[in-house]
Amino acid sequence: MADIIQSITELPVDQIVIRDRLRPVSEAGVSALVASITEMGVMKDPVHVRKVKHRGGEFQLMAGAHRLTAARQLGWETIKVTCWNCTDDFARLMEIDDNLAGAEMNALDTAIFLAERKRLYEKLHPETRAETFKGNQHTGKLASDIMSFTTSTAEKFGMSRRQVERIIASGSKLGPDEVRRLRTAPRPVTLKDLQDISKISETGERYHVVDCLVEGKARNASAARKLWKAERGQAPAPMSPTDQAYTRLLDAWDRAPKAARKRFLEGRGDAVREVLDDLDAASGAENTVTFLPRRDERHG
């Protein structure tokens, strides 16, 4: 399936081609790597490339996009490489494992990478698919006797089986355009967001939720789904942050005993007076509310 071309250990930087990556490089990651290389004077690991015969023998990057980008920024002419003769599937697995094992991965990237890794793993090991291997009633061999993708991935990356299953389920249901757009969201997209999106079967609602996250109209996918239902009269409109804070204040005041309310006004009376003065000024009232003495009048 793959073997190393021992005769190629270094290549000109400008001869290595980057194509069809699962995620773009992180500017922050490249900057940190450039700083480390500048300080230490060395790049610890080589990049991994493959020689692609059907593209005229070009050298295509498999793993090490951040390292290669850093080398380009530093003006290096050549870079250490491990060169492979391998299949497309092996090349993709190399990229996936390199990122999962060593890169800072957000929830979106992790879901995409694990979902793609599962697809490739089961393509290479079809006997591990749950619908393919059902066990043998005569030998007593069970499906669990064969290492499944979920089990092997959980062990490889230090996750629980359930965690791997949730991440894969979320990533496998994302379309390329959704992934591209969600990368631009002002808030980091969480695994819970991805799980909520994966449950949406209606195309219109799905577009709406992604739009809300990308445009910052909702804090999370759950809130975006509530907005969708409210706009269609299927649920009450969600409260604004101000309404939520107001409700919490009312509830705290109503629950507090009289002694606690007095202590609150003693400690926050000036702040409450300022708000009341602002209200009076805004409404054009001639008389201000005077039930709260100022701090310097309380013990005079």
Secondary structure as GFF3:
##gff-version 3
##sequence-region A 1 300
A	DSSP	beta_strand	2	4	.	.	.	ID=ss1
A	DSSP	beta_strand	10	12	.	.	.	ID=ss2
A	DSSP	three_ten_helix	13	15	.	.	.	ID=ss3
A	DSSP	beta_strand	16	17	.	.	.	ID=ss4
A	DSSP	alpha_helix	27	40	.	.	.	ID=ss5
A	DSSP	beta_strand	47	52	.	.	.	ID=ss6
A	DSSP	three_ten_helix	53	55	.	.	.	ID=ss7
A	DSSP	beta_strand	58	63	.	.	.	ID=ss8
A	DSSP	alpha_helix	65	73	.	.	.	ID=ss9
A	DSSP	beta_strand	78	86	.	.	.	ID=ss10
A	DSSP	alpha_helix	88	102	.	.	.	ID=ss11
A	DSSP	alpha_helix	107	124	.	.	.	ID=ss12
A	DSSP	three_ten_helix	126	128	.	.	.	ID=ss13
A	DSSP	three_ten_helix	143	145	.	.	.	ID=ss14
A	DSSP	alpha_helix	149	157	.	.	.	ID=ss15
A	DSSP	alpha_helix	161	172	.	.	.	ID=ss16
A	DSSP	alpha_helix	176	182	.	.	.	ID=ss17
A	DSSP	alpha_helix	191	198	.	.	.	ID=ss18
A	DSSP	alpha_helix	203	215	.	.	.	ID=ss19
A	DSSP	alpha_helix	221	231	.	.	.	ID=ss20
A	DSSP	alpha_helix	241	255	.	.	.	ID=ss21
A	DSSP	alpha_helix	258	283	.	.	.	ID=ss22
A	DSSP	three_ten_helix	295	297	.	.	.	ID=ss23
###
